Amino acid sequence: MDKKFKLTVHLHTTHPQKLGTLAIKDRKIYFEYDKEFLKTGLQLSPYKLPLKAGVHRCDDDTFEGIWGLFADSLPDGWGRLLMDRHLMRLGINPNSLSPLDRLAYVGSHGMGALSYEPEQAVQSEFEQIVLDDLAKSSREILAGGSDDLLDELLSLGGSSAGARPKVLVQMSDDLKQIKHGKTALQQGFSHWMVKFASSSDAKEIGAIEYAYSLMAKEAGVEMPQTSLLEGKSGRYFAAKRFDRVGDRQVHMHSVAGLTHSDFRFPALDYDDLLRLTLHLTKNAKEVEKMFRLASFNLFAHNRDDYAKNFSFLMDEEGEWHLSPAYDLTFSYGPGGEHSTMYVNEGKNPSKRELALLGKKYQIKRFREIIDEVENAVSRWSDFAKEAGISSKIGKELAKIIQAQTP
């Protein structure tokens, strides 16, 4: 690719405004905030790219030499696989692309509220969305087989992150109609994400994640609206997007991107997350929300709690809040341990570690929160039944979850 390449970045909230310019030269990435945006005082990434005049150079290689603010827009896992396969079909070596080239493919359809110009759009001519067909094509692509519907899948969800295949769509309020997510929002519709199983997932992963969403809500964890969509050959977990309010976009920043934590390697502790929440939001209620989520992940055996699975949202006034929880499901974690430790304990964290965290951050109701979450998780069998999980799988997970209770 060219040694010199520039992208204009915009922030879309109540109205679009130019954020600044990204450039790459001799494999180094630079960014300069727009002079008008500097006047807003909005700190979109206060730790690694604070609002300051002049040209910034990224000397951190955590995200291939780009700041976490923009790395959060880039696809990884499934989305990157789709993009790479698409590029290879065009005769382009994916390894030759810089992060800015990839952001051009994301364009105006990434997660959160940032867009990138000029946009390298992926053309997709289909109108009807059939989840069973997309799920089948996803399995074939993951297996290295057919590229049928590749461009459709890339258009629908190529900017999303995570290992599991997913599509970004519009769904009607009664959840019976599905439209392409990139079109203007239709009346009576809202933005959703629908997930399919990856090659390593259990057959009932959609129902399991749905049961977890019900259990998390019962535990008091803030969750988006969720649903279990029924296809002819499968059931698919769906969650309403919290980075969209109608067609208005909301600035979202993951913990990985905020702190430049490499989400591919376990490196964080819930002590770090609580400290970050307190410093960023300056709100004891947000700290309590993070503590409740930490408690849920412990009792529910969600050990895939890595840095990209926690995010914060910023409103138009620059106030930060912990985002609703997402990607909550049963998981064994790397080497059977939590990706995020509990006071240096990753393999067998207990109420003891939760209590240490509760006391350290002066969470007044921490014992009540622990009890509330534990009681909700103890009802796993009820949620599994409501989600239609088979008795065999429900009992297998119940045995592991019950053993998690310290």
Phi, psi and omega in degrees: 000168182298146178288337178241126182206135183235148173230138171267130182252132176242150173253127181246109173231254176290328175207151181291139174216143181292125179273317182164197185232130173261141178215153176232135178213126180051044175069011174251139183256136183235155177214142175226126177292142175295142183300321180291324180292328178303330182288342182288332182075006182283125179261093183285334179212077194295336186268322187250341177217064182297154181293110183203141179291159177100175182270127178259141175243134180271115178252014180256127183263011182305318182241053178058035174083018177236154182292151179300332178304319182266331177298331178296340177277342186279142175286150169222172179059241183300312182299321180290322177301313179300314182297317181295318179296320178299314181296320180296325177295333178271002180081019180257132176284114182302331181290347180275352184275140173270167175304329179290323176300317181291324177295330177295327176288327176293316176057238183258015187238029178274174173288154180082209190236015180258146174227160188227132180230145001286147183266135176259087188287145172264122183282133178219125188255003183276155179244314184281134179252117178244109186301320180301319180293318179294321179296317179297315179296323178300315179298319181293321179293317178298329180276000180083015184265226187303144175261019178303136179066015180303309182293327177296315179294321178295318179295324183279331186207019185291344180267358184275161183251174178096162185281331185280138175301143181203158176228149178255119189225172167255136176235144179290160184300332177270005176062025182253345180237141180233132178234166179298137183287342185274346181282164177301140185298126181278150178297135182083010179237162174214167185276132180226162171241132178242133183251149173242168180284142171272176183295337182259002183276152172294152183302326184262025186302324179298314180291324179296314180294325177295316177299321178295323179295322177294318181293321179295319178298318178297328180279359179088008177283133178291123183229152170285170173297136181232162178205161174243108185274136183262120173254181179284332183236013179182169176237138192232131179285137179226143178224137177291135183288129179266359174267011175225134171237100194065234174260001178283136181266150182240131180292126182233138181221123180284160175299321178302313182289321180298319188251000185056048174267127180287107185290350180280349180230133177299120184217353186251162174234151176298339172300316177297318183294319179292320178295317178298316180300317179295316183290320185283315185266335183053037186223117182298330179293326178290324176296319178297321178296318178294322179295320179296320178294320176299319179295318180297314181299326178291304185292327185271001178060042171265095185260002176270045186265060183273174194298335181275353180266014172229132180220161175238151177246142178243133180272182186294341179269359179090010179275138182256145176219149174295135180288161169305153182287153179209165181056041176266116177197168178294133177204151181274336181078170181293119180064023181078012180244163174291141174293327175249125185279163175248098182050055177070010178247117181249331186275314183227062178292154185218185177300333180301313180293322177297318180296320178300318179292318180300317179291317183299322183259016172051045176279108190301322186257026189298325179291321177295319179299314178303314181295319181297316181292316180299319180295320179295315182292332178295345179263024181311316184301325178295316181289324178297320179293317180297327180275357178074029178285141181299150182302321182298308181294319179302317180289322179298315180289324179301319181298318181288318181295318179295324179290343180285337181293113184292000000 
